[in-house]
Amino acid sequence: MMLPSQPFGSRSARAAVGAVAMAGAVFLGGTVTASAEPPAPPPPAPPNCSPADWAGVRAGVAAALSAYLFTHPPVNDFFATLKGQSRDEIQPKVQTYLDANPQVRSELQGIRQPADDFLARCNQQPNPPNVPIP
């Protein structure tokens, strides 16, 4: 009696894996043969435009806004009255408040400026100018 040179099933298992791989490649539109040229890598992101950079900018803006609201109770009180309202209800109230308080508008825009700068530098859309909170 002659024994196979490989353990029983090893050849069968490799053949099955190969068949599944080929079927998957054909099903997904790939080819079995290697391509002469690999796909081009995506262009690099602009410097300092990573998600981590954005999170850092947002954290800085949030910290500055928190400090501002704590040190400006009337402004904090106004924004507290908006809780639970829809964006459509909030927007005209904020616009009216900021029109009546141009100093507050200027200070809030200064706090928000690092986020706007990041978005502009990284080719993202900045927030509309009439929305003071990023």
MOZIZI-V45659 format. One record per pair of residues at least 12 apart in sequence whose ideal C-beta (glycine too) atoms are under 8 Angstrom apart, sorted by the first residue. I is the first residue (numbers start at 0). J is the second residue. D is the distance in Angstrom with one decimal. If there is no record, write none. Layout:
BEGIN
{{I | J | D} {I | J | D}}
END
This chain:
BEGIN
{{44 | 121 | 7.5} {45 | 120 | 6.6} {45 | 121 | 5.5} {45 | 122 | 7.0} {47 | 120 | 7.5} {47 | 121 | 7.9} {48 | 117 | 7.5} {48 | 120 | 6.9} {48 | 121 | 3.6} {52 | 117 | 7.1} {53 | 117 | 6.4} {53 | 121 | 7.7} {56 | 113 | 5.4} {56 | 114 | 5.6} {56 | 117 | 4.6} {57 | 114 | 6.5} {57 | 133 | 6.9} {59 | 113 | 6.1} {60 | 110 | 6.2} {60 | 111 | 6.2} {60 | 113 | 5.9} {60 | 114 | 5.0} {60 | 133 | 5.4} {63 | 110 | 4.7} {64 | 107 | 7.7} {64 | 110 | 5.4} {64 | 111 | 8.0} {64 | 132 | 6.7} {67 | 106 | 6.6} {67 | 107 | 7.4} {67 | 110 | 5.9} {71 | 103 | 7.5} {74 | 100 | 7.8} {74 | 103 | 5.6} {77 | 96 | 5.7} {78 | 132 | 8.0} {81 | 93 | 7.3} {90 | 129 | 7.5} {90 | 130 | 7.7} {93 | 129 | 7.6} {93 | 130 | 7.6} {93 | 131 | 7.0} {94 | 129 | 5.8} {97 | 129 | 7.6} {97 | 131 | 6.5} {104 | 131 | 6.6} {107 | 131 | 3.7} {107 | 132 | 7.2} {108 | 128 | 7.9} {108 | 131 | 6.4} {111 | 126 | 7.2} {111 | 131 | 6.3} {111 | 132 | 7.2} {111 | 133 | 5.1} {114 | 126 | 7.4} {114 | 133 | 4.3} {115 | 133 | 7.8}}
END
